[in-house]
Amino acid sequence: MLKSRPEPTDMALITPRTPAGTMELLPRRQVTFQRMLDTIRRNYERFGFIPLETPVFEVADVLLSKSGGETEKQVYFVQSTGAIEQGHKPDLAMRFDLTVPTARYVAQYERELAFPFRRYQMQRVYRGERAQKGRYREFYQCDIDVIGKDSLPVAYDAEMPAVIYSVFTELNVGPFQINFNNRKILLGMFEALGVTDPGIRILVLRQVDKLDKLSREDVLNLLTADGIALSAAQAASVLDMIGFSGSSADTLTHLDRLGLDNELFKEGVEELRQVVAALIAFGVPETHWRINLAIARGLDYYTGTVYETFLTDHRSLGSVCSGGRYENLAGLYTKSKLPGVGISIGLTRLFYALEQAGIVKDGDSSVQALVTQFDPSLLNDYLAIGAALRQGGVNTEIYLSPDKPAKQFKYADKAGIRYAVIMGSDEKAKGEVLVKDMVAGTQVAVKVEELVGWFKGAIG
């Protein structure tokens, strides 16, 4: 005799829970997050960027071709249960950023693309980091990149902060500042100081990145300690150059006065000068950007301009938007030279930071009108009203259960729906409805044939 399937009450319930390092939001908070995504997308498209999506996983040897080290330790590999049973090693891996997949994409479809290739990409990425507050294993990145064929003018380096200024201004996150520098300046200085080992240069740049968090003396000690071992004079020269702070004009003058006879250094200063001039022409006020000679960026493939963006009132949150110029990121996939420049908003982390700072709140529902059901015999009228509102461009939900009015209003309030449409037999006889504003607590009588026009005036 077959045993019957146990009822849920016969089994221990599984505790519902999300994996560590993921962000899951309640509906009204999700509305806020989605509207931030929409704002970023709208601004990216306003500047002429086109959308791109790539698979959530890539062929492992393609994705990991340049990573190695710590990056590879954080990669999630993908394997089917069948492959596991057969003892196969995983040949797919989940993307850990959007830049490497874009490099693969451009190399793969190079002949079909128009250059300069301007794309935006807003997708989740995955890293096996230790989950902690503000750091996620699954998170949204919102990237823009411009990739050229053989060459790419420095003016594009100025376009990146111009786009970010537009985005963050519309996001209304409070005062912010885009910091930028040029890695050629630091690398040219290393050449002038006789620091020739590429590995040591990278280590120095990583320590320089900490100047906003540590004191000058602490960074000086790091630069002269075992593992880097700059001389005291070399370390002091590095910090003397990057420790300067002033207006863009003053900073450029400071760099000129250093008098370093190094072509790479001079090239970096000239590119910085061009970025400043173009930013001013773009109309971005200097209150929202500055040259910061301590900005180095840790990723090895940045070769020129680099960016970090900070919320002025929440500097402790660290950079919320970063990027830079790279000369040939797709070099592992094609013999063509494809220089580019890009910048990325880590939206999940930014959203968490804004939540903690009390800047983001629950959003109103995307539903603009709730047609309530006061009299079940008028259900067809409610359906017709809802259809007319939707045809008129009003996002409309119809409450299809004949619950008490108080319960329906409570639902609208909790769901964040601002306007409730009411019709009883008296309103039906008059050819009108009542529209209740759940926020203001007021209501107004509107003729049925004028309802769409009323809503367009109310919601804009």
N, C-alpha and C positions, 0 to 999 in steps of 0.2 A: 504494500500500500504506500502510495506516494505521500510524503509529508507535505502539509500545506506550508506555504511561505509564511514566516513569522510576521506578525503585525509589528509596526514601529514601536508599539508599547512593550513588545517582548524583547527588544534589543536595547543595549546601552546607546544613548544618543551620542553622536560625534559632535564635539565642540566646534561650532563654526568659528573660523579664524583665518586671517590673511597671512601670507608668508611674510617673514621679517624682511624689512627693506623695501616694502612696496607702499604706495599711497592709494588709499581708497576713501572716497569722499561721500558724504550724504548729498541727496539730490540738489539742494539749494547751493551748497558749497561747490558742487560739480558745475552748476550753471556759471558761477563766478570764474572757475578755472577755464571752462569752455569759452567764455567771453574774452578771457585773456588770450587764449589761442587764436580766436577770431581777430582780435586787435593786431596781434603780431602778423598774422597772415595778410590782413588788409594792408598793413604798412609795407610788408615785403613786396606785395604785388604792385603797390603804388609806385615803388621804385623800379619796376620793370623786371622783377624776378619771377620765374615760372616754377610751378610745383614739380617735385620729384619724390617718388617713393621707391625704396629698394626693399628686398626681402628681409624679414626679421633675422634670418640666418643666411650665412654665406658658406661657400666651400672653405673648409678650414685652412688649407694651405694658401688660399688667396687672402683670406682675412688676416692670417697671422704672419704673412710674408715679411713684415717689417717690425713686428712687435717684439716677441721674446721677453725675457726678464720679467719684471713685475706685471706687465700687461697680460702676458699669457697666463699667469697664475690667477687672474681674475675673470678669465673667459668661461662662459657656460658652453659646454659642448652639447650637441643634439644627436640623439641616437634612438632609433626605433627599437621596440621590444624584440622584434624579430632579429635585428642585427646583434643585439645583446646576447640572445640565445645562441647565435652562431659564433660568438666570440670575436666579432669584428670591432675594431677601434672606430670611434666616431669620426666621420669625415665632414661633418657640418659643425659650425660654431655660430653662436648668436652674436650679432654686432655689438661692439663695446663703445662705438661712437658712430657718427654719420660721415666722417671725413674719408675713412678708408673705403667704405662702400661707394662713395661718390667717385673716388679716384678710380676704382675698378670699373664703374659705370662709364665714366668718360673715356677710359682707354678702350673699353669694349665697343662703344658706339661712336667712336671718334669720327668716323666717316659720315655718320648721319646727323651729327650735331652742328649747329651754327656757333661759331666762336666770335667774340668771347661768349662762353657758355655761362649763363646767369641762372642759378637755380636756388630755390629755397626748399628745405626739407624739414618737416616737423613730425618726428616719430619717436617711439620709445627705443631706448638702448639698454643694454644689460651688462652689469659688472658684478662679479662675485666678491664685492667688498664686505667688510664686517659692517653689518647694519647698525646704524646709530642715528641720533637725531640730526635731521637735515641732510643725511647721506643715504642714498637709496641704491638698491640693486637693480631696480627697474625705474627708469625716469625718462621724461621727455626732454629732448634737445630740439631747439628751433634754430636751424642753421641757414645762413646764406653764404654763397661762394660765387666769385667770378673767376673763371678759368680761361686763360688765353692760349693762343697757339703761337709758340716761339717767344712771344713777349707779351707784357701786360703793363700799360702805363701806370705810374705811381698815383695818378689821380684816382684810380680805383681804391687805393688805400685810404683816401679821404672819404670816399663814399660810404664805407662801412660805418664809421661813427655817425655820419649824417643819417643813415637809416636807423641806427640805434637811438639817436636823439629823438627821431620821429616816433619810434615805438614807445620808448619809456615816457615821453611826454603824454602820449595818449593813454598809456596805462595808468597814469596819475598815481605813481608810487612815491611821490614826494621828490625832494631835491636829489640829484644824482650827478655823477661826474665820470666822464670817459677819460681814462688815462692811457697814454700811448708813448711808445718809444721806438727806436730802431736798433735791432740787434747788431747791425753792422758797426754801430758806434762803439759798442762794448767789445766786439770782436777785433775791430781795428785798434782799439786801445790795448788789447792783449798783445797784438803783434808789436805795437810800439814799445810795450813793457817787456817784451821777450818771453811772454807766456805762450809757448808754441804747442804744447801737448793738447790735442783736441779733447781728450778725456778730462783733463784738469780744467779746461775752459768751461765745459758743461757743468762740472761740479761748482765752479765759481759762480756761474750764472744761477744755479739753483740756490746757492747761499745768498746771492744778491736779491733774489726773489723774496727773501725773508726780512728785508730791511724795514718793511712797514710793520712787522710784528716784533722785531728784536731791536735792541739798541745798537748804535754804531760800534760800540766796544765789543758786544757779543758777536756781531758779524765779523769784525776784525779778527777776533780770536778763532772763529771758524775758518777764515781764509788762511790763517797762518798755522793752523793745526795740522797734525799728520793726516795724510790723505790728499791734501791740497798743497800745503806748505809753500805758500807765497812768502816772499820776504816781507818784512814789516814795511819797507818802502813801497813795494809793489801793491800790497794790500791797501796802504794809505792812499796811494794814487788812484786806485779803483774807487774807493769810497769818497775821495775828494771830488771826483768827477760826478759820480751819481748822486752825491748828497745834496747837490744844488737844488734849490726850489725857488721858483719865481714865475713871472708871466712867460708866455711863449717867446716873446721878443727877447726878454732877459736871458732865458735859457739858451736860445740860439747864439746870443752874444757870448755867453759863458763858454759854450763849446768852441766858438771861433777863437776866443782868447787863450784856450788851452794850447793852441799852436802845435797840435800833434801832426807830425809829417808822415801821415799814413793814408794811402789811397782809399782803403776800405772805410776808415773812419770818416774821411771827407765825403765819401759817397753817401754814407749813412746820414750825415748832417744835412747834405743837400736834399736827400729824399724827405727828411723830416721837415725841412723848410718848405718843400713843395706841398706836403700834406697840410701844413698850417695854412698856407695861402689858399689851397683849395677848400679847406674847411670853412674859412672865412667867406669865400665865394658861395659856398653851399648855404650860407646864412645860419650856421650853427653858432650860437653865442658862446664866447669863451668862458662864461660862467659854468658851462656844462662840459668842458674838456680842458685838459692840460697836458703838457709834456712832462712825463715822469721818468727820469733817467734810471730809476731803480726797477722799472718793469722789464723783465727779461723773458718770462714765459718758459716753463720747463720742457715743453715738447721739442725734441731735437730738430724737427723738420721746419720750424719757423726760421726764416732767413733774413727778414727785413723788418717792416713795421709790425709791432705787436700791441695788443690792446688788453686792458682790464677795466671793468666798469664797477663803480661802487655807489651804494646808496649813502648819501652824505650823512644822514641822521642815524644810520645803522652800519657804520664802517666795520664793526666787529663781525658782520656776516661774511666778510670777504668779497671777492669778485663775484658778481652775478651775471657777467657777460664777458666773454674773452675770445681771442682769436689772433690772427696774424697773416703775414705774407709767407708763402712757400714757393720755391723756385721750380720744383719738379716732383710733386708728390706722387704722380702716376708713373714715375720712372721705372718702377718694378714691373709694370704691366705693358709698357709701350716704349719704343725708342723715340717717339715724338717728345719734344720739350713742351710741357704744359704747365706754365707758371700760374699761380693763383693767389687770391687773398680771400679770407673768410672770417666770419665771426659767429659766435654761437651763444644763445640764451639757454641756460639750464633751467627750464621753466618749473620743473617739479621742485627743485631746491629753492628757487626764487619764491615760489608760491608758499612753501613751508616757512621761509624766512619772513615773508610779509604777514602770514598768519600769526607767527609768534610776536611780531611787532604790532599787531592789532590793526594793520592797514587794510587787509581784505576782510570782507564780511559776506554773509550769505546773500546770494543774488535773488532778485525776483524771478519767479518761474518764467520759462519761455512761453508758457500758456498765458495769453493776454486776456481771455474772457472765459468764464465758467457759466454756461447756461444751466441754471438750476431747475429742478423739477418740483414744482409746488403742487401740481394737480396731475396725477397719472393719466387722466383722460385727455390731457393736452400734449401727450408725449410727441405726437407727430408735428405739432407746432414747434416744440423745442428742437426737434431734429431739423426742421426747415430753417429756423433761426440760426442754428449752428452752421448749416450748409451755406447760408447767405453770408455769414460773417467770414467763413473760410474763403469763399469766392472773392470776397472783398479784401483779402490779405490779412485777416485777423486770426491769429492762432487761437483756436477755440476748442474747449473741452465741453462735453455735455455730460451732466451728472445723471446717469441712467438708473440709479436706484431710488425708489420713492421714500427716501428717508425724511425725517423731520427737518424743517428749514434750519434749525440751530446746528444740526449735525453737518449739513451741507456748507453752511457759512464757516464752521470750524475747520472743515476740510480745506476750503479755499484759503483761509488764513494760514494754516499750517503748511500748505503746499506753496505759498507765496504768490497766489493768483490775486491780482489786485482788484479786478472787476468781476462782479457777479451779476448776471442777467436774470431778472425775475419776471415771471408772467403767471398771474392767476386768472380766474374767470373774469374779474372786473377789468383787468388790463387788456385781456383778450377782447372784451366787448368794446373797449375804447380804441383798439388797434395800436396799442403801445406796450412798452415794457418798462420796468424800473431797472436802472443800472446802479448798483451799490458799489461805492468805492470803499474797499476793505481797509485801506490805509487811513483815509480821511474820515471814515465813518459817515459819509453823506450818501444820499441817493437822489437820482433825478429821473423824471419820466421822459421817455424818448419814443417817438413814433417808430413803428417797426420798419417802415420804408426809409427812415432816416438813420437807422442804427449804425450801418456801416460808416456813414459820413461822420457820425458822432465819434466813433472809435478812432477814426483816422485823425480827427482833431485832438483826441485825448492822448493817444499814444505816440503821435508825431510821425 
